[in-house]
Amino acid sequence: MEKLPFERIDHYPSSISTSNVLCRMIAGLGFRYYWATHNLRKEDLNFRPSESGKSCFETLTHINYLGLMMHSCAFGNAIERGKGPVLEDLDEIRFWFLTHLKETHDKISALSDPEIEHLKIRYQSSSSTMEYPFWHFINGPLSDALYHVGQIVVFRRANGNSIASGVNVFLGEKI
């Protein structure tokens, strides 16, 4: 399998702009996801904190849907509410999320502030389309994905499989 993006966060942008700040947040999500899902075991994927709680695998499926929302928004596409990629294998799940997140990152990095302001999150159903301003990209799927990646870290720690030693989210690298 090809090398996955976001193993580390490489460079600082030369200036602060809307796209640079968003891309740094996206890279932070990608880095956290990369290491939260690295070397997950089958028993980790099946782990659920309680009988009524979602399993690690179900949480990853939700994170993939959030990734689809971000990708669709960046590329001007509508999505069907609740319909995301159906993937069963952890390698496929990681590859799908991280490559789509990288495409989202790269697309947003190429946009100007006015272009970003006009992006919308759009939901399509058989009878209507609902649109939300780009602000919802930040407090919706981006923030929610960060939240759920944190859950994956907690799930695996509770299941006896902490993330790799030396992962430094502040520096964006594994030391």
N, C-alpha and C positions, 0 to 999 in steps of 0.2 A: 504494500500500500504506500502511496506517496506521503511525503512529509506533511503533517497537518499544520495549518497556520496557528499563530498565537502561543507557541511554546514559550515565547518571550515577547516583551514589548521593547522594540528596538530603539527607535530614535525619538528625539523631541522635535516637534514641529518648529519651524523658524519663527513663527508668530502665533499670537492668539487670535483665533477667528471662530465663527460659529462651527464651521465644518471641522476645524482642528480639535475643538473641545469635544464635539460629538464623537469624532473618530477616536479620541483618547478614551472616552467612556466605553465605546464599543470594544476597543482593544483590551481595556480592563476586564470587561465581561468575557471576552474570548480567552484571555490568559487564565482567569479564574475557572472558567468552564474546562479548559484544556486540562488543568491539573486536578480539578475536582473529579473528572471522569477518567483520568489516566490510571490504568491498572485496577479498574473496578472488577470485582469478581462476580460470578453468577449469584452467589449468596448475598452480595451487596445489592445487586439489582433487585432481588426479591425482598430485601429488608423493608419493613414498614414499621414506623415508630409505635403504632397501635393498630388494633383490629380495624378501626374505622379510618385510619390515615392512609394516604396514598403511599405506594411503594416507591422505592428509588426509581425503578423503571417507569412507572406512571408519571413521576415528576419529570424525568428526562423527556418523556413524550410531550408533556405540557411545555417544557422549555423549547422543544423543537417547534411547536406551534407559535410560540412567541417569536422565535427566529424567523418563521415564515411571515409573521405580521411585519416585522422590521424590514425584511427583504422586499416584501410586496410594496410597502410604503416608499422605500427608496427608489424602486423602479416604476412607481406609478400604477401598480396593479391592485385590483381588488381581491379580497380573499373571501372564502365562505366561512362564516363564523363556526368555529369548532372543528373545522376540517384541516388537518395537517398531514404531514407525511406519515405513512404507516411503515415503520421500520422495526425489525425485531432483534437485530444483531448489534451489539455495542459498537463494534467498529464502524458499521454503517451509520449508526446514530451520531457518533462523534464526527465522522467524515461529513455527513450531511450538514449538521449544525455549524461546524467550524468553517467549512467552505462557503456556505451561504452567508455566514456572518462576515467573512472576509470580503465577499462580493458587495455586501451592504456597506461595509467600511470603505471600500475603494470607490463605490458610487458616490457616497456622501462626501468623501474627500475631494471629489472633482466638482462639487456643486458650489455655487456662490450663495451668499446669504439670501438674496431674493429668491433663488431657486429653491432653497431649503424651506423658506417661509411658505411656499406654495405646495409643498408636499402634503399629502393627506393620508390618513389611515382610512381605507374604504372596505366596507363589508358588503358583499353581494349575496342576495338571496334570490330565490326564483321570482320574487315579486318586487324587490326594491334594492336600492343601494343606500347605505348610510355612510356619511363622510364625517371625519373628525379632523380638526386642525393638527398640524405637526406636533404641537405641544404634547399631545397624547402619546406620541412616540416615546417621549422621555419618561413621563410618569406612568405610562402603560407598559408596553412590552419590554422596554429596556430596563426599567427599574424592577419590574416583576421577574425578569430573567435573572438579574443579579440576586434578588431575594431567594429564588429557588435554587440557584447554584449554591448559595450558602446552606440550604437544606441538604443538598447532596453531600457537602462536606461533613455536616453534622451526622447524617445517616451513616456514612461510612465510618466515621469515628466511633459512633455508638455500636457499630457492627465489628469493631476491632481492626479496621483497615484504614488508618489515617492517611491523608495525602502524603506525597513524597516529602521527605525531609529536605529542607533548604529552599522550599518554594517561598519566595518573598514577594507578596502582592504589592508592597510599597515600591520596590525597585522594578517590579515586572520581570523578574528573572529567577531562575533556580540557581542558588549559590552552591 
